[in-house]
Protein backbone atom coordinates (compact mmCIF):
# COMPACT_ATOMS: atom_id res chain seq x y z
CA UNK A 1 0.00 0.00 0.00
CA UNK A 2 2.83 2.39 0.89
CA UNK A 3 4.40 1.77 -2.54
CA UNK A 4 1.14 2.68 -4.32
CA UNK A 5 0.96 5.90 -2.31
CA UNK A 6 4.56 6.72 -3.26
CA UNK A 7 3.84 6.06 -6.94
CA UNK A 8 0.65 8.14 -6.86
CA UNK A 9 2.45 10.99 -5.08
CA UNK A 10 5.29 10.87 -7.62
CA UNK A 11 2.87 10.96 -10.57
CA UNK A 12 0.84 13.74 -8.94
CA UNK A 13 4.01 15.83 -8.62
CA UNK A 14 4.88 15.19 -12.28
CA UNK A 15 1.34 16.24 -13.26
CA UNK A 16 1.59 19.38 -11.14
CA UNK A 17 4.89 20.30 -12.82
CA UNK A 18 3.46 19.68 -16.31
CA UNK A 19 -0.06 21.14 -16.44
CA UNK A 20 -2.00 20.92 -19.71
CA UNK A 21 0.36 18.32 -21.16
CA UNK A 22 -1.82 15.20 -21.52
CA UNK A 23 0.36 13.41 -24.09
CA UNK A 24 3.46 13.74 -21.95
CA UNK A 25 1.69 12.76 -18.72
CA UNK A 26 0.17 9.68 -20.35
CA UNK A 27 3.60 8.47 -21.51
CA UNK A 28 5.21 9.12 -18.12
CA UNK A 29 2.36 7.37 -16.28
CA UNK A 30 2.66 4.29 -18.50
CA UNK A 31 6.42 4.01 -18.05
CA UNK A 32 6.43 4.68 -14.30
CA UNK A 33 3.59 2.20 -13.77
CA UNK A 34 5.45 -0.48 -15.74
CA UNK A 35 8.76 -0.04 -13.89
CA UNK A 36 7.27 0.52 -10.42
CA UNK A 37 7.58 -3.14 -9.29
CA UNK A 38 11.34 -2.87 -9.93
CA UNK A 39 11.50 0.49 -8.15
CA UNK A 40 9.71 -0.99 -5.10
CA UNK A 41 12.47 -3.60 -4.79
CA UNK A 42 15.21 -1.02 -5.37
CA UNK A 43 14.29 2.14 -3.42
CA UNK A 44 17.80 3.52 -3.90
CA UNK A 45 16.68 4.70 -7.34
CA UNK A 46 14.06 6.95 -5.75
CA UNK A 47 16.51 8.13 -3.10
CA UNK A 48 19.10 9.00 -5.78
CA UNK A 49 16.51 10.98 -7.76
CA UNK A 50 16.79 8.70 -10.80
CA UNK A 51 13.05 8.79 -11.50
CA UNK A 52 12.96 12.57 -11.20
CA UNK A 53 15.84 12.85 -13.65
CA UNK A 54 14.21 10.32 -15.94
CA UNK A 55 10.96 12.25 -16.35
CA UNK A 56 12.35 15.80 -16.47
CA UNK A 57 13.87 16.85 -19.82
CA UNK A 58 17.37 18.26 -19.54
CA UNK A 59 16.40 21.13 -21.79
CA UNK A 60 13.33 22.45 -23.62
CA UNK A 61 14.15 25.04 -26.26
CA UNK A 62 11.21 27.05 -27.58
CA UNK A 63 11.51 29.82 -30.14
CA UNK A 64 9.66 31.61 -32.90
CA UNK A 65 10.40 31.10 -36.58
CA UNK A 66 9.69 34.11 -38.79
CA UNK A 67 9.71 33.34 -42.51
CA UNK A 68 8.44 34.96 -45.72
CA UNK A 69 5.95 33.20 -48.01
CA UNK A 70 5.79 33.50 -51.80
CA UNK A 71 3.48 36.52 -51.54
CA UNK A 72 6.02 38.41 -49.43
CA UNK A 73 3.98 38.04 -46.22
CA UNK A 74 5.83 37.38 -42.97
CA UNK A 75 4.59 34.28 -41.15
CA UNK A 76 5.44 33.29 -37.59
CA UNK A 77 5.48 29.72 -36.31
CA UNK A 78 6.48 28.20 -33.01
CA UNK A 79 9.35 25.70 -32.87
CA UNK A 80 10.79 23.46 -30.16
CA UNK A 81 13.65 21.10 -29.45
CA UNK A 82 13.35 18.83 -26.44
CA UNK A 83 16.74 17.54 -25.32
CA UNK A 84 15.43 14.89 -22.99
CA UNK A 85 18.36 12.79 -21.83
CA UNK A 86 22.04 12.59 -22.73
CA UNK A 87 23.13 10.07 -20.08
CA UNK A 88 24.49 7.61 -22.65
CA UNK A 89 25.24 9.91 -25.58
CA UNK A 90 24.20 12.94 -27.63
CA UNK A 91 20.50 13.67 -28.02
CA UNK A 92 19.08 11.89 -31.08
CA UNK A 93 15.58 12.18 -32.46
CA UNK A 94 13.55 13.48 -35.35
CA UNK A 95 12.14 16.85 -36.30
CA UNK A 96 8.40 17.04 -36.99
CA UNK A 97 6.52 19.71 -38.97
CA UNK A 98 2.79 19.47 -38.30
CA UNK A 99 0.08 21.85 -36.99
CA UNK A 100 -0.47 19.59 -33.95
CA UNK A 101 3.11 20.02 -32.68
CA UNK A 102 3.38 21.50 -29.18
CA UNK A 103 5.65 21.06 -26.17
CA UNK A 104 3.56 18.24 -24.68
CA UNK A 105 3.67 16.16 -27.86
CA UNK A 106 7.40 16.69 -28.28
CA UNK A 107 8.18 15.98 -24.61
CA UNK A 108 6.22 12.73 -24.93
CA UNK A 109 8.08 11.78 -28.13
CA UNK A 110 11.51 12.72 -26.69
CA UNK A 111 10.77 10.73 -23.51
CA UNK A 112 9.94 7.64 -25.57
CA UNK A 113 12.86 8.28 -27.95
CA UNK A 114 15.22 8.07 -24.96
CA UNK A 115 14.11 4.49 -24.31
CA UNK A 116 14.06 3.51 -28.00
CA UNK A 117 17.62 4.75 -28.45
CA UNK A 118 18.80 3.03 -25.26
CA UNK A 119 17.49 -0.29 -26.59
CA UNK A 120 19.78 -0.03 -29.63
CA UNK A 121 22.79 -0.23 -27.27
CA UNK A 122 24.36 2.61 -29.27
CA UNK A 123 25.61 5.64 -27.31
CA UNK A 124 22.61 7.87 -28.06
CA UNK A 125 20.40 9.90 -25.80
CA UNK A 126 16.87 11.00 -26.61
CA UNK A 127 15.49 14.15 -28.15
CA UNK A 128 12.74 15.39 -30.43
CA UNK A 129 11.91 18.64 -32.10
CA UNK A 130 9.64 20.33 -34.55
CA UNK A 131 7.28 23.12 -35.36
CA UNK A 132 3.59 23.81 -35.81
CA UNK A 133 4.48 24.74 -39.42
CA UNK A 134 2.28 22.91 -41.93
CA UNK A 135 4.25 22.04 -45.08
CA UNK A 136 1.09 20.95 -46.94
CA UNK A 137 0.29 23.31 -49.78
CA UNK A 138 3.57 25.20 -49.41
CA UNK A 139 5.95 25.69 -52.32
CA UNK A 140 9.48 24.29 -52.28
CA UNK A 141 10.78 27.84 -51.82
CA UNK A 142 8.49 28.47 -48.85
CA UNK A 143 9.58 25.23 -47.20
CA UNK A 144 13.22 26.11 -47.87
CA UNK A 145 12.80 29.59 -46.35
CA UNK A 146 11.05 28.12 -43.31
CA UNK A 147 13.78 25.49 -42.77
CA UNK A 148 16.50 28.12 -43.13
CA UNK A 149 14.78 30.46 -40.68
CA UNK A 150 14.34 27.61 -38.19
CA UNK A 151 18.03 26.70 -38.37
CA UNK A 152 19.14 30.29 -37.73
CA UNK A 153 18.14 29.65 -34.11
CA UNK A 154 18.36 25.90 -33.75
CA UNK A 155 21.92 25.47 -35.04
CA UNK A 156 23.26 26.85 -31.74
CA UNK A 157 21.96 23.79 -29.94
CA UNK A 158 23.04 21.06 -32.38
CA UNK A 159 26.22 19.19 -33.19
CA UNK A 160 27.60 15.68 -33.63
CA UNK A 161 28.55 15.49 -29.96
CA UNK A 162 25.51 17.38 -28.66
CA UNK A 163 22.28 16.81 -30.58
CA UNK A 164 21.68 15.06 -33.90
CA UNK A 165 18.21 15.60 -35.40
CA UNK A 166 16.65 13.47 -38.13
CA UNK A 167 13.47 13.43 -40.20
CA UNK A 168 9.98 12.64 -38.94
CA UNK A 169 6.42 13.54 -39.99
CA UNK A 170 6.56 16.43 -42.48
CA UNK A 171 10.37 16.33 -42.57
CA UNK A 172 11.91 14.23 -45.31
CA UNK A 173 15.17 14.30 -47.24
CA UNK A 174 14.35 17.67 -48.83
CA UNK A 175 13.75 19.40 -45.49
CA UNK A 176 16.77 17.74 -43.87
CA UNK A 177 18.86 18.96 -46.82
CA UNK A 178 17.58 22.53 -46.44
CA UNK A 179 18.31 22.49 -42.70
CA UNK A 180 21.74 20.88 -43.11
CA UNK A 181 22.74 23.45 -45.73
CA UNK A 182 21.72 26.31 -43.46
CA UNK A 183 23.49 24.78 -40.48
CA UNK A 184 26.71 24.52 -42.50
CA UNK A 185 26.35 28.18 -43.51
CA UNK A 186 25.79 29.23 -39.90
CA UNK A 187 28.76 27.26 -38.62
CA UNK A 188 31.04 28.63 -41.36
CA UNK A 189 29.91 32.15 -40.50
CA UNK A 190 30.65 31.53 -36.80
CA UNK A 191 34.29 30.90 -37.59
CA UNK A 192 34.62 34.38 -39.11
CA UNK A 193 36.10 37.04 -36.86
CA UNK A 194 35.74 40.80 -37.32
CA UNK A 195 37.65 43.48 -35.45
C-alpha positions as CSV (number, residue, x, y, z in Angstrom):
1,X,0.0,0.0,0.0
2,X,2.8,2.4,0.9
3,X,4.4,1.8,-2.5
4,X,1.1,2.7,-4.3
5,X,1.0,5.9,-2.3
6,X,4.6,6.7,-3.3
7,X,3.8,6.1,-6.9
8,X,0.7,8.1,-6.9
9,X,2.5,11.0,-5.1
10,X,5.3,10.9,-7.6
11,X,2.9,11.0,-10.6
12,X,0.8,13.7,-8.9
13,X,4.0,15.8,-8.6
14,X,4.9,15.2,-12.3
15,X,1.3,16.2,-13.3
16,X,1.6,19.4,-11.1
17,X,4.9,20.3,-12.8
18,X,3.5,19.7,-16.3
19,X,-0.1,21.1,-16.4
20,X,-2.0,20.9,-19.7
21,X,0.4,18.3,-21.2
22,X,-1.8,15.2,-21.5
23,X,0.4,13.4,-24.1
24,X,3.5,13.7,-22.0
25,X,1.7,12.8,-18.7
26,X,0.2,9.7,-20.3
27,X,3.6,8.5,-21.5
28,X,5.2,9.1,-18.1
29,X,2.4,7.4,-16.3
30,X,2.7,4.3,-18.5
31,X,6.4,4.0,-18.0
32,X,6.4,4.7,-14.3
33,X,3.6,2.2,-13.8
34,X,5.4,-0.5,-15.7
35,X,8.8,0.0,-13.9
36,X,7.3,0.5,-10.4
37,X,7.6,-3.1,-9.3
38,X,11.3,-2.9,-9.9
39,X,11.5,0.5,-8.1
40,X,9.7,-1.0,-5.1
41,X,12.5,-3.6,-4.8
42,X,15.2,-1.0,-5.4
43,X,14.3,2.1,-3.4
44,X,17.8,3.5,-3.9
45,X,16.7,4.7,-7.3
46,X,14.1,6.9,-5.7
47,X,16.5,8.1,-3.1
48,X,19.1,9.0,-5.8
49,X,16.5,11.0,-7.8
50,X,16.8,8.7,-10.8
51,X,13.0,8.8,-11.5
52,X,13.0,12.6,-11.2
53,X,15.8,12.8,-13.7
54,X,14.2,10.3,-15.9
55,X,11.0,12.2,-16.3
56,X,12.3,15.8,-16.5
57,X,13.9,16.9,-19.8
58,X,17.4,18.3,-19.5
59,X,16.4,21.1,-21.8
60,X,13.3,22.5,-23.6
61,X,14.1,25.0,-26.3
62,X,11.2,27.1,-27.6
63,X,11.5,29.8,-30.1
64,X,9.7,31.6,-32.9
65,X,10.4,31.1,-36.6
66,X,9.7,34.1,-38.8
67,X,9.7,33.3,-42.5
68,X,8.4,35.0,-45.7
69,X,6.0,33.2,-48.0
70,X,5.8,33.5,-51.8
71,X,3.5,36.5,-51.5
72,X,6.0,38.4,-49.4
73,X,4.0,38.0,-46.2
74,X,5.8,37.4,-43.0
75,X,4.6,34.3,-41.1
76,X,5.4,33.3,-37.6
77,X,5.5,29.7,-36.3
78,X,6.5,28.2,-33.0
79,X,9.3,25.7,-32.9
80,X,10.8,23.5,-30.2
81,X,13.7,21.1,-29.4
82,X,13.4,18.8,-26.4
83,X,16.7,17.5,-25.3
84,X,15.4,14.9,-23.0
85,X,18.4,12.8,-21.8
86,X,22.0,12.6,-22.7
87,X,23.1,10.1,-20.1
88,X,24.5,7.6,-22.6
89,X,25.2,9.9,-25.6
90,X,24.2,12.9,-27.6
91,X,20.5,13.7,-28.0
92,X,19.1,11.9,-31.1
93,X,15.6,12.2,-32.5
94,X,13.6,13.5,-35.3
95,X,12.1,16.8,-36.3
96,X,8.4,17.0,-37.0
97,X,6.5,19.7,-39.0
98,X,2.8,19.5,-38.3
99,X,0.1,21.8,-37.0
100,X,-0.5,19.6,-33.9
101,X,3.1,20.0,-32.7
102,X,3.4,21.5,-29.2
103,X,5.6,21.1,-26.2
104,X,3.6,18.2,-24.7
105,X,3.7,16.2,-27.9
106,X,7.4,16.7,-28.3
107,X,8.2,16.0,-24.6
108,X,6.2,12.7,-24.9
109,X,8.1,11.8,-28.1
110,X,11.5,12.7,-26.7
111,X,10.8,10.7,-23.5
112,X,9.9,7.6,-25.6
113,X,12.9,8.3,-27.9
114,X,15.2,8.1,-25.0
115,X,14.1,4.5,-24.3
116,X,14.1,3.5,-28.0
117,X,17.6,4.8,-28.4
118,X,18.8,3.0,-25.3
119,X,17.5,-0.3,-26.6
120,X,19.8,0.0,-29.6
121,X,22.8,-0.2,-27.3
122,X,24.4,2.6,-29.3
123,X,25.6,5.6,-27.3
124,X,22.6,7.9,-28.1
125,X,20.4,9.9,-25.8
126,X,16.9,11.0,-26.6
127,X,15.5,14.2,-28.1
128,X,12.7,15.4,-30.4
129,X,11.9,18.6,-32.1
130,X,9.6,20.3,-34.5
131,X,7.3,23.1,-35.4
132,X,3.6,23.8,-35.8
133,X,4.5,24.7,-39.4
134,X,2.3,22.9,-41.9
135,X,4.2,22.0,-45.1
136,X,1.1,20.9,-46.9
137,X,0.3,23.3,-49.8
138,X,3.6,25.2,-49.4
139,X,6.0,25.7,-52.3
140,X,9.5,24.3,-52.3
141,X,10.8,27.8,-51.8
142,X,8.5,28.5,-48.8
143,X,9.6,25.2,-47.2
144,X,13.2,26.1,-47.9
145,X,12.8,29.6,-46.3
146,X,11.1,28.1,-43.3
147,X,13.8,25.5,-42.8
148,X,16.5,28.1,-43.1
149,X,14.8,30.5,-40.7
150,X,14.3,27.6,-38.2
151,X,18.0,26.7,-38.4
152,X,19.1,30.3,-37.7
153,X,18.1,29.7,-34.1
154,X,18.4,25.9,-33.7
155,X,21.9,25.5,-35.0
156,X,23.3,26.9,-31.7
157,X,22.0,23.8,-29.9
158,X,23.0,21.1,-32.4
159,X,26.2,19.2,-33.2
160,X,27.6,15.7,-33.6
161,X,28.6,15.5,-30.0
162,X,25.5,17.4,-28.7
163,X,22.3,16.8,-30.6
164,X,21.7,15.1,-33.9
165,X,18.2,15.6,-35.4
166,X,16.7,13.5,-38.1
167,X,13.5,13.4,-40.2
168,X,10.0,12.6,-38.9
169,X,6.4,13.5,-40.0
170,X,6.6,16.4,-42.5
171,X,10.4,16.3,-42.6
172,X,11.9,14.2,-45.3
173,X,15.2,14.3,-47.2
174,X,14.3,17.7,-48.8
175,X,13.8,19.4,-45.5
176,X,16.8,17.7,-43.9
177,X,18.9,19.0,-46.8
178,X,17.6,22.5,-46.4
179,X,18.3,22.5,-42.7
180,X,21.7,20.9,-43.1
181,X,22.7,23.5,-45.7
182,X,21.7,26.3,-43.5
183,X,23.5,24.8,-40.5
184,X,26.7,24.5,-42.5
185,X,26.4,28.2,-43.5
186,X,25.8,29.2,-39.9
187,X,28.8,27.3,-38.6
188,X,31.0,28.6,-41.4
189,X,29.9,32.2,-40.5
190,X,30.7,31.5,-36.8
191,X,34.3,30.9,-37.6
192,X,34.6,34.4,-39.1
193,X,36.1,37.0,-36.9
194,X,35.7,40.8,-37.3
195,X,37.6,43.5,-35.4
